[in-house]
């Protein structure tokens, strides 16, 4: 079967001017388009050549999609772009337009995972470059669309807030994706969010570019489906362009870009493409497409179509087009041979440099006048202070503005700081997190709220695949610091079930580079929240997990004791690595967090009445665990009880016990945890959640057991 390369080599020299064919009014732009397309095509060939020599590690190519180079030519270099993994032509065109001479080498270095790769530093093959305003994306399907909407929103309202972003005020966002990706819930949600913003008249200048090759790996898109879906988005102007019609392509692309730039409203460009050489190097396309189907697509090669338009315009002969094609082959392959010996990252520590948690200095709190506060009130007051002190801070989520939150935690903030800094969002967690991702890139410091921990799980890839990975895949050159507030954990009474009482935090502790804080007592909440805010200012993705059941608690042991309130405090910063220590009993130490702190302190009182004196350690930070401080405290005890309100399997306690074992903690270690169960509604919840009496009994058993 003839390869696409063989077809091009055979076809180009035979091109002749077509009588009556439309002649390009701007042959130079066509020349630039052809140059970018040819470069992208030969980089795809080089990727497979490198792989065959054991030096290349990525072969998802852009062959057949090179018509996207029109976007690179006609957009501004300062328009932020989040690209589909087949947008190689766009990258090549923008690199050329920016006057960079390292475009070919940059992609080759990425393909061989070279330490000198200018974007990821050898961590992944990505289309990205800070000098080109291209924000790197990995291969998670459509996960970058919510961020694109958020960035468009950030560009839209920055002028009204008197803020300058990293891009010009007339910049627009380019977001490209595939036709198969358009069916993913993430894409559907993002497009819906963009339409919602357009319906409300809010600025969101994003051009969504669907690169439609009519197939996703081996599954064909139903004929007409992508267009039917994209054309029905309310308030979003829809345009089409054929990749094998370069003159029309340039005109329709220019119109789409101009419309979004002038209106500041989202738009869609549906770009008809083809896909050559299968999904990737390992894909045997012949196993699901016939030879005739594969070769029929050759007639729609955008590269040949552009060469034909140049021949029609008299700007090039067929022989000259082939000479250009072969000259680029030589240029790319010469550089491909040069990168064969490039060094790779050679240690785990080098790989993980962008994931390091920045240092934050501890700051003692300063008490102020006023009544003592509950946990909810302490968080509310600290959010107000952060909004007051930092004009770039935004607070948003479901019901957080007008209502002030389901539990009143954000009450009064919208009235005080305005609807552009404290606002309600769609009831879609992917959109909430995408808004945070994008506004962070626009220079804001977002504090989004996820209304319940269980609601995070349908959107958690926005944290794992997008938020926390950005610094990693850009070698720290791009960051999206934020503080994601989540109401979670269990023990609500009179209300709940597994959606409102969720004790599953494993997914948050498993994300590299993500910092997870849990405030247990009102006195700790301001310092932990301020630390997260400072970490976010340095680019870290933080999650602030708030125990719902403790929001409005005031008492610990008996009604009216007020021990679960705190005096008003400001300025406090409790950095990662610091634990809270309650009591000074020496019989055992109870290591816990969240609701477990409240339960353990109550259990400690029962144990005291039985002649057992314990110390309670509140971890405060669940990711990374404060191992050094934990080990330091526990060294003084012969018996350690880990009190874990999360599930016994994959719960926090597993990590705590492992850390202590690794540190060769002397004496005995035991743990108690909640059951491996969803949490039922009503009183039955108590049968699977860790209870105070279980803690007491486990502590007594531990203290009474002989040391080994």
GUKEMAR-929005 format. One record per residue (C-alpha): residue number from 1; x, y negated, z negated. Coordinates in steps of 0.001 Angstrom, whole numbers, always signed. Layout:
BEGIN
     k         X         Y         Z
   NUM         X         Y         Z
...
This chain:
BEGIN
     k         X         Y         Z
     1        +0        +0        +0
     2     +1311     -3453      +917
     3     +2224     -5559     -2114
     4     +1185     -9187     -2440
     5     +4816    -10209     -1985
     6     +5054     -8242     +1262
     7     +1794     -9773     +2431
     8     +3044    -13320     +1807
     9     +6378    -12678     +3518
    10     +4532    -11270     +6542
    11     +1835    -13949     +6643
    12     +3646    -17262     +6067
    13     +5810    -17348     +9204
    14     +2774    -16549    +11355
    15      +808    -19610    +10196
    16      -196    -22024    +12929
    17     -2270    -25243    +12831
    18     -5977    -24435    +13041
    19     -7919    -26455    +15603
    20    -10476    -28672    +13899
    21     -9235    -27856    +10387
    22     -9589    -30569     +7740
    23     -6343    -32466     +7398
    24     -5069    -33432     +3960
    25     -4976    -37163     +3266
    26     -2153    -36695      +750
    27      +347    -34152     +2082
    28     +2827    -34931      -711
    29      +400    -33727     -3376
    30      -101    -30581     -1318
    31     +3678    -30149     -1161
    32     +3871    -30475     -4962
    33     +1018    -28014     -5344
    34     +2762    -25482     -3125
    35     +6066    -25866     -4989
    36     +4421    -25189     -8361
    37     +2484    -22220     -6995
    38     +5571    -20641     -5471
    39     +7530    -21128     -8684
    40     +4806    -19499    -10766
    41     +4550    -16546     -8347
    42     +8239    -15788     -8441
    43     +8336    -16096    -12224
    44     +5717    -13321    -12285
    45     +7958    -11170    -10097
    46    +10918    -11966    -12337
    47     +8939    -10893    -15417
    48     +8537     -7402    -13978
    49    +12135     -7298    -12787
    50    +13278     -8145    -16307
    51    +10984     -5544    -17837
    52    +12360     -2856    -15514
    53    +15820     -3629    -16896
    54    +14670     -3411    -20482
    55    +15227     -7135    -20984
    56    +11734     -8535    -20462
    57     +8847     -8009    -22863
    58     +5799     -9640    -21239
    59     +4220     -9072    -17831
    60      +757    -10642    -17895
    61     +1097    -12787    -14795
    62      -591    -15711    -13074
    63      -440    -14308     -9528
    64     -3668    -15263     -7763
    65     -4462    -17965    -10325
    66     -1920    -20490     -9036
    67     -4689    -22871     -7958
    68     -4666    -24019    -11602
    69     -1519    -25941    -10679
    70     -3890    -28671     -9428
    71     -4704    -29449    -13051
    72     -1034    -29809    -13890
    73      -542    -32198    -10977
    74     -3592    -34386    -11517
    75     -3864    -34543    -15315
    76     -1561    -36706    -17379
    77     +1480    -35181    -19045
    78      +112    -36730    -22234
    79     -3192    -34832    -22010
    80     -2993    -32050    -24627
    81     -3467    -28639    -23024
    82     -4358    -25262    -24515
    83     -3867    -22711    -21787
    84     -5078    -19320    -20638
    85     -2269    -16804    -20301
    86     -2598    -16953    -16504
    87     -2066    -20724    -16286
    88     +1512    -20447    -15053
    89      +896    -22696    -12072
    90      -418    -25445    -14334
    91     +2656    -25179    -16535
    92     +5000    -25346    -13546
    93     +3197    -28355    -12067
    94     +3144    -30294    -15320
    95     +6798    -29532    -15965
    96     +7676    -30869    -12509
    97     +5483    -33922    -12981
    98     +7232    -34660    -16273
    99    +10547    -34594    -14419
   100    +11885    -31637    -16379
   101    +14493    -29487    -14674
   102    +14300    -26648    -17212
   103    +10790    -25374    -16379
   104    +11934    -22108    -14800
   105    +14492    -21391    -17489
   106    +12026    -22157    -20278
   107     +9619    -19463    -19050
   108    +12406    -16953    -18460
   109    +13770    -17479    -21962
   110    +10287    -16856    -23311
   111     +9953    -13661    -21258
   112    +13146    -12204    -22724
   113    +12323    -13348    -26277
   114    +15481    -15423    -26393
   115    +16373    -17276    -29540
   116    +16930    -20325    -27322
   117    +13347    -20276    -26015
   118    +12378    -23958    -26427
   119     +8847    -23225    -27638
   120     +8640    -20150    -29856
   121    +12325    -19619    -30523
   122    +12080    -16002    -29389
   123     +8925    -15040    -31295
   124     +6476    -14641    -28394
   125     +5974    -15409    -24734
   126     +3724    -18480    -24675
   127     +2899    -21371    -22382
   128     +3846    -24294    -24578
   129     +6169    -27255    -24821
   130     +5969    -30375    -27009
   131     +7451    -32453    -24192
   132     +4549    -31413    -21966
   133     +1765    -31718    -24568
   134     +1084    -27997    -24118
   135      +107    -26403    -27418
   136     +1082    -22720    -27470
   137     -1593    -20047    -27584
   138     -1229    -16305    -28062
   139     -3394    -13684    -26421
   140     -6300    -13549    -28857
   141     -9311    -13750    -26571
   142    -10828    -17254    -26360
   143     -9615    -18103    -29859
   144     -8272    -21472    -28709
   145    -11626    -22852    -27542
   146    -12871    -23940    -30996
   147     -9563    -25732    -31587
   148     -9982    -27504    -28244
   149    -13396    -28778    -29284
   150    -11985    -29924    -32611
   151     -9121    -31721    -30902
   152    -11527    -33388    -28498
   153    -13659    -34508    -31427
   154    -10556    -35819    -33206
   155     -9489    -37805    -30131
   156    -13041    -39090    -29876
   157    -13464    -40560    -33319
   158     -9870    -41525    -34127
   159    -10278    -45065    -32671
   160    -13419    -45668    -34720
   161    -11480    -44774    -37855
   162     -8597    -46994    -36850
   163     -6210    -44088    -36441
   164     -3661    -43338    -33737
   165     -3123    -39772    -32585
   166       -55    -38306    -30893
   167     -1737    -38967    -27550
   168     -3001    -42081    -25715
   169     -6528    -43289    -26483
   170     -7759    -42197    -23042
   171     -6238    -38694    -23326
   172     -8432    -35693    -22649
   173     -8036    -32055    -23693
   174     -7501    -29318    -21107
   175     -8650    -25851    -22135
   176     -8369    -22940    -19713
   177     -9716    -19418    -20193
   178    -10812    -16387    -18165
   179    -14244    -15323    -16986
   180    -14184    -12236    -19209
   181    -13184    -14386    -22196
   182    -16192    -16622    -21542
   183    -18399    -13840    -22910
   184    -16627    -13683    -26263
   185    -18603    -15060    -29191
   186    -15753    -17455    -29925
   187    -16022    -19003    -26460
   188    -19811    -19088    -26550
   189    -19741    -20776    -29944
   190    -17186    -23362    -28841
   191    -19075    -24221    -25655
   192    -22266    -24498    -27669
   193    -20513    -26814    -30129
   194    -19275    -29009    -27283
   195    -22802    -29189    -25848
   196    -24142    -30025    -29310
   197    -21679    -32923    -29616
   198    -22645    -34156    -26161
   199    -26326    -33950    -27125
   200    -25620    -36085    -30176
   201    -23715    -38613    -28095
   202    -20426    -37981    -29894
   203    -17210    -38285    -27936
   204    -15459    -35004    -27198
   205    -13319    -35333    -24065
   206    -12546    -31700    -23229
   207    -12352    -30209    -19752
   208    -13054    -26487    -19995
   209    -11512    -24645    -17052
   210    -12811    -21144    -16410
   211    -10276    -19292    -14262
   212    -12656    -16749    -12764
   213    -10971    -13770    -11108
   214    -14163    -11710    -11508
   215    -12583     -8990    -13650
   216    -11462     -8439    -17238
   217     -8718     -5801    -17257
   218    -10820     -3120    -15500
   219    -14354     -4387    -16153
   220    -15855     -6497    -13393
   221    -17885     -9592    -14236
   222    -21389     -9269    -12800
   223    -21610    -11319     -9619
   224    -22772    -14839    -10413
   225    -22838    -14363    -14177
   226    -19988    -16665    -15319
   227    -21351    -19528    -13219
   228    -24913    -18990    -14384
   229    -23772    -19100    -17997
   230    -21464    -22100    -17648
   231    -23910    -24125    -15564
   232    -26635    -24090    -18184
   233    -24789    -25874    -20976
   234    -26854    -28964    -21835
   235    -25036    -32264    -21582
   236    -21925    -30752    -19960
   237    -21279    -31563    -16314
   238    -20468    -28458    -14287
   239    -18239    -28379    -11211
   240    -16837    -25587     -9085
   241    -13676    -25297     -7033
   242    -12342    -22556     -4780
   243     -8736    -21620     -5360
   244     -8189    -20830     -1685
   245     -9419    -24255      -544
   246     -6576    -26526     -1661
   247     -7991    -29761      -229
   248    -11355    -29215     -1925
   249     -9591    -27929     -5023
   250     -7636    -31154     -5450
   251    -10702    -33302     -4887
   252    -12976    -31388     -7275
   253    -10228    -31208     -9912
   254     -9637    -34951     -9681
   255    -13366    -35612    -10044
   256    -13638    -33319    -13075
   257    -10690    -34950    -14820
   258    -11887    -38472    -14058
   259    -15415    -37723    -15279
   260    -14256    -36435    -18650
   261    -11747    -39257    -19058
   262    -14220    -42014    -18275
   263    -17281    -40598    -20064
   264    -15423    -39098    -23071
   265    -17850    -36184    -22751
   266    -16994    -32510    -22211
   267    -17044    -30989    -18746
   268    -16610    -27593    -17085
   269    -14547    -26779    -13991
   270    -15334    -23294    -12734
   271    -12289    -22265    -10718
   272    -12655    -19292     -8368
   273     -9452    -17240     -8396
   274     -8193    -13743     -7704
   275     -5861    -11482     -9665
   276     -2877     -9808     -8079
   277      -730     -6950     -9443
   278     -3207     -5809    -12066
   279     -3800     -7052    -15573
   280      -185     -6557    -16661
   281     +2842     -4467    -15801
   282     +1440     -1356    -17463
   283     -1945     -1601    -15713
   284     -2486      +920    -12883
   285     -5043     -1128    -10966
   286     -5517     +1601     -8374
   287     -7194     +3720    -11073
   288    -10291     +1505    -11078
   289    -10129      -481     -7803
   290     -9795      +899     -4324
   291     -6894       +30     -2069
   292     -9316     -1799      +227
   293    -10657     -3913     -2672
   294     -7157     -4843     -3801
   295     -5921     -5799      -340
   296     -9130     -7701      +475
   297     -8199    -10220     -2224
   298     -4977    -11055      -399
   299     -6980    -13160     +2044
   300     -7828    -15480      -884
   301     -4231    -16033     -1969
   302     -4085    -19690     -3118
   303      -396    -19887     -2260
   304      -986    -18918     +1381
   305     -4018    -21225     +1522
   306     -1918    -24200      +428
   307      +764    -23336     +2983
   308     -1910    -23204     +5672
   309     -3209    -26649     +4677
   310      +321    -28014     +4932
   311      +719    -26453     +8369
   312     -2627    -27953     +9423
   313     -1394    -31367     +8243
   314     +1820    -31037    +10192
   315     +3835    -31318     +6980
   316     +5296    -27831     +7233
   317     +5698    -24985     +9697
   318     +5049    -21380     +8826
   319     +8756    -20646     +9005
   320     +9502    -23552     +6665
   321     +6867    -22306     +4240
   322     +8564    -18914     +4148
   323    +11950    -20588     +3687
   324    +10547    -22510      +703
   325     +9141    -19269      -682
   326    +12424    -17401      -338
   327    +14503    -20297     -1656
   328    +12416    -20273     -4824
   329    +12869    -16514     -5112
   330    +16638    -17021     -5045
   331    +16462    -19856     -7588
   332    +14296    -17921    -10032
   333    +16245    -14686     -9726
   334    +19563    -16450    -10181
   335    +18311    -17859    -13474
   336    +16694    -14526    -14405
   337    +20105    -12880    -14187
   338    +21563    -15655    -16348
   339    +19126    -15024    -19235
   340    +19839    -11287    -19422
   341    +22482    -11828    -22080
   342    +20582    -14352    -24198
   343    +20671    -13698    -27951
   344    +17566    -12679    -29860
   345    +16479    -13356    -33412
   346    +18563    -10971    -35477
   347    +17057    -10947    -38969
   348    +13689    -10930    -40638
   349    +14545    -14121    -42464
   350    +15241    -15867    -39148
   351    +11937    -14652    -37714
   352    +10005    -15923    -40722
   353    +11525    -19403    -41026
   354     +8354    -21175    -39767
   355     +6250    -19273    -42330
   356     +8076    -20550    -45395
   357     +5998    -22371    -48012
   358     +7310    -25937    -48400
   359     +8438    -27173    -51788
   360     +6007    -29283    -53795
   361     +7140    -31067    -56918
   362     +5086    -30526    -60094
   363     +3424    -33620    -61496
   364     +1876    -33749    -64984
   365     -1714    -34873    -65104
   366     -2816    -38185    -66497
   367     -5998    -38151    -68574
   368     -8549    -40853    -67875
   369    -11681    -42065    -69591
   370    -14963    -40278    -69085
   371    -16992    -37225    -70086
   372    -15486    -33770    -69821
   373    -15909    -32088    -66457
   374    -17003    -28705    -65194
   375    -15119    -26966    -62422
   376    -17497    -28370    -59789
   377    -17168    -31878    -61186
   378    -13381    -31642    -61345
   379    -13196    -30572    -57695
   380    -15636    -33313    -56670
   381    -13620    -35982    -58465
   382    -10360    -34783    -56929
   383    -11843    -34756    -53420
   384    -12975    -38333    -54000
   385     -9488    -39339    -55079
   386     -7911    -37690    -52041
   387    -10356    -39420    -49702
   388     -9647    -42722    -51437
   389     -5870    -42349    -51352
   390     -5475    -40849    -47865
   391     -7384    -42383    -44975
   392     -6556    -39404    -42748
   393     -8423    -36931    -44973
   394    -11728    -35501    -43711
   395    -14275    -33362    -45582
   396    -16817    -31369    -43556
   397    -18804    -28157    -43332
   398    -22344    -26843    -43624
   399    -24505    -29018    -45905
   400    -21535    -30842    -47442
   401    -22526    -34394    -46487
   402    -26164    -35391    -46867
   403    -26981    -32722    -49432
   404    -23586    -32764    -51086
   405    -23082    -29020    -50890
   406    -25192    -26075    -51976
   407    -23696    -26384    -55461
   408    -23271    -30165    -55485
   409    -19482    -29984    -55226
   410    -19322    -32674    -52516
   411    -22225    -34747    -53831
   412    -21860    -38492    -53276
   413    -18793    -38283    -51040
   414    -20591    -39122    -47789
   415    -22278    -42146    -49300
   416    -18983    -43391    -50650
   417    -16680    -42682    -47680
   418    -19001    -42664    -44675
   419    -20349    -40140    -42215
   420    -17238    -40076    -40043
   421    -15027    -38839    -42863
   422    -17563    -36648    -44678
   423    -19916    -34936    -42258
   424    -22140    -31927    -41735
   425    -21295    -29403    -39024
   426    -23070    -26713    -37083
   427    -23867    -23582    -39040
   428    -21006    -21727    -37365
   429    -17819    -20905    -39217
   430    -15765    -20584    -36031
   431    -16756    -24134    -35137
   432    -15968    -25389    -38637
   433    -12488    -23911    -38577
   434    -11976    -24948    -34953
   435    -12869    -28511    -35925
   436    -10217    -28305    -38617
   437     -7643    -26864    -36203
   438     -8235    -29588    -33649
   439     -8531    -32577    -35947
   440     -5308    -31484    -37646
   441     -3558    -31650    -34270
   442     -5074    -35091    -33800
   443     -3294    -36260    -36945
   444     -6004    -35839    -39563
   445     -5850    -33779    -42734
   446     -9032    -31714    -42707
   447    -10667    -30172    -45756
   448    -13357    -27940    -44234
   449    -15732    -25941    -46384
   450    -16848    -22368    -45731
   451    -20089    -22126    -47648
   452    -19562    -18560    -48879
   453    -16597    -16220    -48717
   454    -18663    -13589    -46879
   455    -19307    -16104    -44112
   456    -15582    -16339    -43402
   457    -15318    -12811    -42108
   458    -16982    -13537    -38755
   459    -14467    -16330    -38157
   460    -11324    -15194    -39945
   461     -9312    -14926    -36718
   462     -9409    -18722    -36537
   463     -7181    -18593    -39608
   464     -5123    -15530    -38686
   465     -4776    -15893    -34918
   466     -4831    -19686    -34600
   467     -4237    -21710    -37760
   468     -1497    -19779    -39516
   469      +203    -18603    -36309
   470      +687    -22015    -34667
   471     +3859    -22913    -36561
   472     +5197    -19385    -36024
   473     +4720    -19368    -32243
   474     +5991    -22925    -31842
   475     +9010    -22529    -34152
   476     +7484    -25202    -36379
   477     +7187    -27793    -33596
   478     +3395    -27776    -33848
   479     +1535    -27454    -37142
   480     -2071    -27747    -38247
   481     -2088    -28309    -41979
   482     -5461    -28049    -43674
   483     -7157    -27104    -46929
   484    -10024    -24685    -46360
   485    -12378    -24766    -49327
   486    -14322    -21539    -49785
   487    -16991    -20877    -52374
   488    -16582    -17247    -53267
   489    -16044    -14340    -55616
   490    -18856    -12796    -57601
   491    -20760    -12964    -60922
   492    -23553    -15299    -59842
   493    -26669    -14538    -61836
   494    -30198    -14637    -60499
   495    -28965    -15010    -56943
   496    -26585    -13193    -54719
   497    -26229     -9892    -53010
   498    -23126     -9169    -51014
   499    -23321    -12344    -48901
   500    -23326    -14695    -51869
   501    -21276    -12522    -54224
   502    -18239    -11446    -52229
   503    -15063    -10285    -53932
   504    -13094     -9360    -50797
   505     -9980    -11537    -50407
   506     -7640     -9028    -48777
   507     -7888    -10698    -45375
   508     -6667    -13982    -46836
   509     -3698    -12421    -48613
   510     -2671    -10617    -45423
   511     -2109    -13717    -43245
   512     +1584    -14656    -43000
   513     +2253    -18234    -44028
   514     -1208    -18862    -45460
   515     -1289    -20184    -49029
   516     -4194    -19106    -51252
   517     -5075    -20838    -54523
   518     -7847    -19934    -56967
   519     -8762    -22466    -59669
   520    -10125    -20741    -62746
   521    -10473    -23538    -65299
   522    -11518    -27172    -64677
   523     -8208    -28360    -66089
   524     -6297    -26569    -63293
   525     -8495    -27489    -60332
   526     -7161    -31037    -59724
   527     -3518    -29974    -59813
   528     -4055    -26985    -57550
   529     -6141    -28948    -55050
   530     -3616    -31767    -54915
   531      -821    -29248    -54366
   532     -2751    -27726    -51464
   533     -3317    -31199    -50027
   534      +408    -31928    -50201
   535     +1262    -28579    -48609
   536     -1228    -29307    -45826
   537      +443    -32673    -45277
   538     +3621    -30686    -44576
   539     +1759    -28471    -42106
   540      +751    -25496    -44257
   541     -2605    -23783    -43905
   542     -4106    -23519    -47399
   543     -7237    -21843    -48704
   544     -8773    -23092    -51937
   545    -11026    -20290    -53177
   546    -13498    -21583    -55748
   547    -15265    -19163    -58146
   548    -18948    -19949    -57634
   549    -19989    -18437    -60954
   550    -17769    -20863    -62856
   551    -18802    -24055    -61013
   552    -21165    -25214    -63749
   553    -19944    -23218    -66757
   554    -19298    -25315    -69851
   555    -18825    -22798    -72612
   556    -16535    -19840    -73140
   557    -17459    -18020    -76356
   558    -20676    -19574    -77586
   559    -23168    -22196    -76546
   560    -21871    -25688    -77008
   561    -18181    -24884    -77484
   562    -17330    -26797    -74284
   563    -14205    -24690    -73725
   564    -14851    -24377    -69978
   565    -14723    -28104    -69380
   566    -11766    -30467    -69102
   567    -11051    -34093    -69745
   568    -10928    -36259    -66587
   569     -7463    -36064    -65110
   570     -5717    -37569    -62129
   571     -2370    -37245    -60310
   572     -1697    -33664    -61494
   573      +111    -31328    -59086
   574      +524    -27619    -59874
   575     +2769    -26200    -57139
   576     +2859    -22602    -55902
   577     +4805    -20375    -58253
   578     +3392    -21804    -61481
   579     +1095    -19631    -63586
   580     -1205    -20573    -66450
   581      -610    -19022    -69864
   582     -3281    -18800    -72589
   583     -2473    -17666    -76120
   584      +627    -16146    -77656
   585      -408    -12643    -78693
   586     +2361    -10035    -78368
   587      +434     -6754    -78267
   588      -268     -6983    -74550
   589      -426     -9432    -71671
   590     -3495     -9613    -69431
   591     -2702    -10771    -65873
   592     -5698    -12113    -64002
   593     -7239    -14962    -61962
   594    -10595    -16602    -61130
   595    -13545    -15168    -63027
   596    -11110    -12707    -64552
   597     -9550    -15549    -66549
   598    -12906    -16400    -68097
   599    -13657    -12711    -68761
   600    -10172    -12018    -70157
   601    -10301    -14932    -72573
   602    -13643    -13707    -73827
   603    -12207    -10188    -74113
   604     -9211    -11609    -75981
   605    -11545    -12950    -78636
   606    -13106     -9496    -79098
   607     -9659     -7926    -79257
   608     -8537    -10465    -81851
   609    -11451     -9394    -84036
   610    -10125     -5825    -83775
   611     -6621     -6793    -84750
   612     -5158     -6879    -81257
   613     -3458    -10100    -80159
   614     -3008    -10671    -76421
   615     -1756    -13336    -74030
   616     -3682    -14108    -70832
   617     -1843    -15122    -67667
   618     -3802    -16880    -64909
   619     -2047    -16304    -61584
   620     -3596    -19407    -59953
   621     -1856    -18556    -56649
   622     -2761    -15327    -54858
   623      -663    -15894    -51715
   624     +2170    -15960    -52057
   625     +1949    -14359    -55485
   626     +3931    -16252    -58143
   627     +6160    -13229    -58628
   628     +9072    -14947    -60334
   629     +6911    -16665    -62945
   630     +4801    -13538    -63415
   631     +7802    -11318    -64002
   632     +9332    -13887    -66325
   633     +6236    -13929    -68552
   634     +5691    -10174    -68496
   635     +9302     -9380    -69400
   636     +8475    -10201    -73013
   637     +5753     -7531    -73250
   638     +5776     -3758    -73495
   639     +2236     -3477    -72167
   640      +700     -5224    -69131
   641     -2963     -4990    -68150
   642     -3860     -6301    -64685
   643     -7446     -7556    -64733
   644     -8704     -7698    -61143
   645    -12212     -8834    -60264
   646    -11683     -7807    -56629
   647    -12069     -4236    -55419
   648     -9828     -1467    -56654
   649     -8737      -623    -53105
   650     -6938     -3466    -51317
   651     -7608     -5768    -54247
   652     -5257     -8365    -55673
   653     -4262     -6015    -58485
   654     -2439     -3710    -56092
   655       -61     -6512    -55174
   656      +453     -7531    -58792
   657     +1259     -4000    -59915
   658     +3626     -3520    -56984
   659     +5445     -6748    -57832
   660     +5896     -5646    -61435
   661     +7074     -2183    -60440
   662     +9526     -3666    -57944
   663    +10865     -5887    -60740
   664    +11262     -2814    -63013
   665     +8843     -4116    -65609
   666     +9527     -2167    -68840
   667     +6828      -376    -70780
   668     +3363      +492    -69546
   669     +1315     -1091    -66760
   670     -2405      -494    -66336
   671     -5166     -2135    -64348
   672     -8895     -2481    -64263
   673    -10816     -3634    -61190
   674    -14247     -3807    -59643
   675    -15574      -810    -57755
   676    -15046      -197    -54041
   677    -18568     -1300    -53263
   678    -20598     -4049    -51710
   679    -22281     -6063    -54421
   680    -26004     -5322    -54755
   681    -28729     -7794    -55632
   682    -29874     -8323    -59202
   683    -28795     -6488    -62380
   684    -27316     -3606    -60371
   685    -24377     -5892    -59559
   686    -23085     -5370    -63079
   687    -22599     -1660    -62378
   688    -19886     -2305    -59778
   689    -18312     -5524    -61031
   690    -15573     -5530    -63630
   691    -17054     -6405    -66992
   692    -15844     -7842    -70262
   693    -16326     -4580    -72156
   694    -14227     -2682    -69600
   695    -11419     -5136    -70144
   696    -11634     -4755    -73908
   697    -11616      -965    -73699
   698     -8744      -877    -71202
   699     -6689     -3189    -73426
   700     -7379     -1064    -76506
   701     -6422     +2122    -74637
   702     -3223      +490    -73430
   703     -2224      -829    -76850
   704     -2947     +2495    -78528
   705     -1059     +4569    -75958
   706     +2553     +5479    -76715
   707     +5314     +3840    -74732
   708     +7225     +6100    -72398
